[in-house]
Amino acid sequence: MKAEITAQHTWLHQLVGEWRVEGEADCGPDQPAMKSEGSERVRLLGDNWVICEGSGTMGGGPALTQMTLGYDPAKGHFVGTFIGSMMNHLWIYHRGALDAGQKSLALDAEGPAFDGPPGTMAQFRDVIEVISRDERLLHGHVQGPDGQWICFMTTRYTRIG
């Protein structure tokens, strides 16, 4: 079986490389922002998947992360996963799409809600925004009760290789 490689797969190729990572997350009212820093290596798996492997610190503790991204022509959208050593949830990007200008990729997932009883789930959206060949941002959003997306985290990636 040979996978069909589309323009969407090729879009992901621009993420390949070595990156310096600096981020900040809003931890809620009356709490200081949580800082993160480290590095990320993004590589291809064939021409249809990218694997992003990060290491660094988050909130003062060690953090390892792994994201997989691809495009499923049969479903007509981007798909992927995210895991981190600082959490127990497997994030599944079940639907992803590029914006009209093809500068941003929005990835939707379900995950543990920040508030509410244990087991309560919420809708999340990660947005990869390409600023230039050597810079990109990742914005983390949670859907509020009114249906609006609330940005709670921004991470800057600067190419180092």
N, C-alpha and C positions, 0 to 999 in steps of 0.2 A: 504494500500500500504506500502511495506517495501522497503527501499532504500538498494541497493547493496553497501556494503562497500568494497572498493578496497585498494590495497597497496598505491595508491595515497592519499586516505583519511587518512590512517594511517601515512603517511609522515607528514601531517599537524599537527598531534597530538603532535609532538615534540615542537611546538610553544607554547603549553599551559603552563601557569604559570604567575608569576609576574616579570616584567622587569624594570630596570632602563634604560632610554633612553637619549642619547646625540647625537646631529647631527649638521651638518654644510652644508649650501647650498651656491653655487656660485651665486651671484646676478648680475653678469655681470662685464664688464671692469670698472675699476676705482671705484668700489663699494666694501665695506667690506663684508666679508662672513656673512651670517645670521646664528646665532647660535640657537639651540633649545635644550631643556632639559625637562625631566619629567619622567612619568612612564606609563607603559602599563600593562593591565590585559588581558590575552588571555584565553578564555574558550571555551569548546565544546558546540555545539548545536547538541545533538545526537552524533553520531560518524562520521557524514558526513560533518559537518561545523565547522569552528572555527570563533569566533568573537573576534576581537582585539579592545579594548577600551583604548584610550590614553588620558592623560591630562598633561598639562605642559605649557611651554612658547615657543613661536616662534617669533624671531625678537623683543623680549622684551614684547610682548603682550600675553594674554592667548590663549591657543589652546586646543581644544577638538577634538579627531579624532575617527573614527570607520571604521574598515576594516572587511569585511566578505570574507572568502575563503572556497571554496569547490572544488570538482572534479565532472565533469559531464561525466559519462561513455558513454552516448549516443553521446556526441560531441567529446569525446576522449581528453579533455583537462580541465585544471583548470579554474575556473570562480570565480568572486567575485566583490566586490564594495569597494569604499573608499569615505568617506566624512570627511570634516573638518570644524570647526566653523569659520575658517579664510578664507573660500572660498565659492562660490556659485555653483560650478560645482560638479555634481555627476559623479564620475569616475567609469566606468564599465570595469572590466577586462574581456574582451571577449575571450581571448585566453591565456592560460598559460601552460608552459611545464617545466619539470625538465631537468637539464643537464645530460649528460651521467653518471657522477659519483653520481648523486642524492644528490648533496650538494647545488645546487642553483635552485630556482624556478623563471623563467622569466614570468612576467605578462604584457600583452600588453593592452593599453587603448588609447583612443583619448581624448584630452583635449585642453583647450585654449592655443594658441601659446604665447610664451614670447614676440614676436615682431610681427609687422604687425597690420593691422586695427582690431578693435573690431569684434569679431565673427570668426576670423581666427583660425582654428584648426590645431593641430600638433599631431604626433604619439609619444606616451610615452611608456617606458618600466620600470617597477619596478622589481628589482631583489632581492629576499630574499636569502642571502648566509648564510648557517649554518656553523659556524666556529667550534663550539663544542656544547655539551649539554647545556652549560651555556652562550653561546655567539653567536649572529647572527648580520648580517649587512643588511641594506636595501639601495640599490643603486638606485637612480632615474636618468633615462636617457631620453633625448629627441632626436628624429631623426633629424639630420641635413639635409640641402638641398642636400648633396652628398649621403644620405642614411646611413651614419655612425651614430652610437649611441654615444651621448655625455653625459658623466656623469656630472650632475650638483649638486648632493646631495648625501651624505652618512650619515646614521644614525646607531649608534651602540646600540645594546640591550644587556644588561648584566643581567642575571637571579638573582633575589633577593628572589625568593620564588617559 
